Amino acid sequence: MRFDTIIIGGGMAGLCAGLRLAEAGQKTLIMASGQSALHFSSGSVDLLDCQGDPFAALPAFLATHPRHPYQKVGLTHIAASLADLQRHCAEQGLPLFHESHNHLRLTPIGTLKPTWLSPSSSACLGEAPAPATMLLATLAGFRDFQPALAAANLAQHPRLAQSRILTGEINLPQLATFNRNPHEFRSADIARLFDKQGQEGQALLSALAEEIRRLLRESDAPDCRHLVLPACLSLGLVGPRLAELEQLTQCTLREVATMPPSLIGMRMQDALRRRFQALGGTFLISERVLGATLDGNRVTGVYSQNGADQLFEADDFVLASGSFFSRGLVSRLGGISEPIFDADVLSLAERDDWAGRHLFDHHPFMGFGVKTDEQLRVLRGGKALTNLYGAGSVLAHYDPVAEGSGSGVAVATGWQAASHILTKAAARDSMTGAPSTPSLAREA
Ligand SMILES: Cc1cc2nc3c(=O)[nH]c(=O)nc-3n(C[C@H](O)[C@H](O)[C@H](O)COP(=O)(O)OP(=O)(O)OC[C@H]3O[C@@H](n4cnc5c(N)ncnc54)[C@H](O)[C@@H]3O)c2cc1C
């Protein structure tokens, strides 16, 4: 099977690369062994943890982090990659918002985390004043969002010093089915009930609206009009359902990502995959790439668990296989390695130096990853593989947790890897006289 570009990894980085390439008219394949970090993520895109405008803070940050992946993308292209992500998500009915500064996203334990882009349905504090009263509600028996804990933490935040934070529990007899096995009482299980077509799903939504009205009537603040619910109302796009519920309750309703699985992240994964396929891309799931064939410093093909004789060939490849979490990097007694290409990996020789002593210390292993050149080409034996580009959390020299840059790096480097591939393809086309791809014609 032959493609223009093959991307290994179907998370945020692989999808952002794939969207740019497929939109430019390339025959693009994404091979993903399984779920990505998006299934566990808030669905918000962290660019850089700072109080103000992250784009204003980035130059000073990069001056002190000269080998950071953002350095290889540049501010203009970082902005362009995020704008593209917003556009693709909007196309799939998943609007993302940002303001001139980072906004604060509510976490399930009631902390507020600075982030750049969030789905419009997410509970966030932005530039507008915090509501005077808000109600954090959950479904009775649901364990992955505890309003009392969240409210206690939220009340400590200066932005909410003047706000009253109420908590409440919604009782829906329709959910009694989960009493038999509380392990099945997860956000995805509940969402499936709301997603049922016809009368059953509609009756559940009406019952939820009635319960919200009861909670408000019986609360200390019946005039409260701001509600936060755990994200469990739909596996798919939740916008229309939230709008209907807002109409039935006359309240503003926002969702908080629950403990994993996180439906907000899963919706984003799904929206981006749908968009990629709508643009003509091929997405193969359960396809673990095990190895590659090389001709000198050029990758000629990759093969999966189906055998080395079934080679997937392409002009270019993107390695977007994630970090330790997704097994894009592997840690063994002998050290850290990248399992597909045996790429050069930044690590430390002494295992004792990999982690700090305490949980909130600096942990060097967070910055471990695959080394690349200035064009994001993966290094092997000290030399760049000429047609293999690295993107996302497989890369070295950044710490997504300490910097608050997780998805930002994935989006920007995925987009930038695709840009390099398109530039190279355009040069090839001009030499052979082949017509240039639509998006490159636009850029020219
Ligand atoms: C639990 C968790 C929560 C997070 N929450 C946030 C958040 O809220 N906001 C934020 O900005 N960042 C968050 N992050 C940071 C996250 O790393 C980035 O947001 C980003 O999603 C990383 O994307 P990625 O595509 O590089 O890697 P991943 O999402 O890890 O995707 C890697 C992909 O590669 C595939 N893969 C791996 N090996 C192979 C192979 N051999 N063959 C084929 N496919 C393979 C995997 O199946 C997966 O599809 C979170 C990270 C984690 C771990």
The ligand as an SDF file (V2000), in Angstrom:
LIG
                    3D

 53 58  0  0  0  0  0  0  0  0999 V2000
   -3.8110   11.7080   30.9430 C   0  0  0  0  0  0  0  0  0  0  0  0
   -3.3900   12.9230   30.1740 C   0  0  0  0  0  0  0  0  0  0  0  0
   -4.1980   14.0540   30.1840 C   0  0  0  0  0  0  0  0  0  0  0  0
   -3.8120   15.1870   29.4630 C   0  0  0  0  0  0  0  0  0  0  0  0
   -4.6220   16.2980   29.4860 N   0  0  0  0  0  0  0  0  0  0  0  0
   -4.2710   17.3880   28.7680 C   0  0  0  0  0  0  0  0  0  0  0  0
   -5.1170   18.5480   28.7330 C   0  0  0  0  0  0  0  0  0  0  0  0
   -6.1760   18.5780   29.3590 O   0  0  0  0  0  0  0  0  0  0  0  0
   -4.7290   19.6200   27.9900 N   0  0  0  0  0  0  0  0  0  0  0  0
   -3.5610   19.6120   27.2900 C   0  0  0  0  0  0  0  0  0  0  0  0
   -3.2550   20.6070   26.6230 O   0  0  0  0  0  0  0  0  0  0  0  0
   -2.7390   18.5360   27.3150 N   0  0  0  0  0  0  0  0  0  0  0  0
   -3.0640   17.4320   28.0250 C   0  0  0  0  0  0  0  0  0  0  0  0
   -2.2390   16.3280   28.0390 N   0  0  0  0  0  0  0  0  0  0  0  0
   -0.9740   16.3750   27.3300 C   0  0  0  0  0  0  0  0  0  0  0  0
   -1.0070   15.5160   26.0380 C   0  0  0  0  0  0  0  0  0  0  0  0
    0.2210   14.8580   26.0380 O   0  0  0  0  0  0  0  0  0  0  0  0
   -1.1590   16.3410   24.8050 C   0  0  0  0  0  0  0  0  0  0  0  0
   -2.2870   17.0690   24.9980 O   0  0  0  0  0  0  0  0  0  0  0  0
   -1.3790   15.6110   23.4710 C   0  0  0  0  0  0  0  0  0  0  0  0
   -2.6570   15.0360   23.4890 O   0  0  0  0  0  0  0  0  0  0  0  0
   -0.3370   14.6160   23.1010 C   0  0  0  0  0  0  0  0  0  0  0  0
   -0.6820   14.1860   21.7930 O   0  0  0  0  0  0  0  0  0  0  0  0
    0.2040   13.1980   20.9370 P   0  0  0  0  0  0  0  0  0  0  0  0
   -0.5630   13.0080   19.6790 O   0  0  0  0  0  0  0  0  0  0  0  0
    1.5930   13.6590   20.8740 O   0  0  0  0  0  0  0  0  0  0  0  0
    0.2530   11.8180   21.7630 O   0  0  0  0  0  0  0  0  0  0  0  0
   -0.8830   10.8240   22.2120 P   0  0  0  0  0  0  0  0  0  0  0  0
   -2.1610   11.4900   22.4420 O   0  0  0  0  0  0  0  0  0  0  0  0
   -0.2930   10.0300   23.3190 O   0  0  0  0  0  0  0  0  0  0  0  0
   -1.1160    9.8790   20.9320 O   0  0  0  0  0  0  0  0  0  0  0  0
   -0.1940    8.9290   20.5290 C   0  0  0  0  0  0  0  0  0  0  0  0
   -0.8320    8.0380   19.4840 C   0  0  0  0  0  0  0  0  0  0  0  0
    0.1500    7.1470   18.9740 O   0  0  0  0  0  0  0  0  0  0  0  0
   -0.3690    5.8330   18.9400 C   0  0  0  0  0  0  0  0  0  0  0  0
    0.7770    4.9050   18.9600 N   0  0  0  0  0  0  0  0  0  0  0  0
    1.7440    4.7450   19.8900 C   0  0  0  0  0  0  0  0  0  0  0  0
    2.6220    3.7970   19.4830 N   0  0  0  0  0  0  0  0  0  0  0  0
    2.1810    3.3750   18.2550 C   0  0  0  0  0  0  0  0  0  0  0  0
    2.6550    2.3930   17.3320 C   0  0  0  0  0  0  0  0  0  0  0  0
    3.7420    1.6640   17.5490 N   0  0  0  0  0  0  0  0  0  0  0  0
    1.9530    2.2090   16.1870 N   0  0  0  0  0  0  0  0  0  0  0  0
    0.8260    2.9360   15.9150 C   0  0  0  0  0  0  0  0  0  0  0  0
    0.3460    3.8640   16.7730 N   0  0  0  0  0  0  0  0  0  0  0  0
    1.0250    4.0720   17.9260 C   0  0  0  0  0  0  0  0  0  0  0  0
   -1.3140    5.7740   20.1360 C   0  0  0  0  0  0  0  0  0  0  0  0
   -2.2520    4.7270   20.0120 O   0  0  0  0  0  0  0  0  0  0  0  0
   -1.9620    7.1580   20.0020 C   0  0  0  0  0  0  0  0  0  0  0  0
   -2.9830    7.1120   19.0180 O   0  0  0  0  0  0  0  0  0  0  0  0
   -2.5970   15.1860   28.7510 C   0  0  0  0  0  0  0  0  0  0  0  0
   -1.7880   14.0460   28.7590 C   0  0  0  0  0  0  0  0  0  0  0  0
   -2.1770   12.9290   29.4550 C   0  0  0  0  0  0  0  0  0  0  0  0
   -1.2670   11.7340   29.4350 C   0  0  0  0  0  0  0  0  0  0  0  0
  1  2  1  0
  2  3  1  0
  2 52  2  0
  3  4  2  0
  4  5  1  0
  4 50  1  0
  5  6  2  0
  6  7  1  0
  6 13  1  0
  7  8  2  0
  7  9  1  0
  9 10  1  0
 10 11  2  0
 10 12  1  0
 12 13  2  0
 13 14  1  0
 14 15  1  0
 14 50  1  0
 15 16  1  0
 16 17  1  0
 16 18  1  0
 18 19  1  0
 18 20  1  0
 20 21  1  0
 20 22  1  0
 22 23  1  0
 23 24  1  0
 24 25  2  0
 24 26  1  0
 24 27  1  0
 27 28  1  0
 28 29  2  0
 28 30  1  0
 28 31  1  0
 31 32  1  0
 32 33  1  0
 33 34  1  0
 33 48  1  0
 34 35  1  0
 35 36  1  0
 35 46  1  0
 36 37  1  0
 36 45  1  0
 37 38  2  0
 38 39  1  0
 39 40  1  0
 39 45  2  0
 40 41  1  0
 40 42  2  0
 42 43  1  0
 43 44  2  0
 44 45  1  0
 46 47  1  0
 46 48  1  0
 48 49  1  0
 50 51  2  0
 51 52  1  0
 52 53  1  0
M  END
$$$$
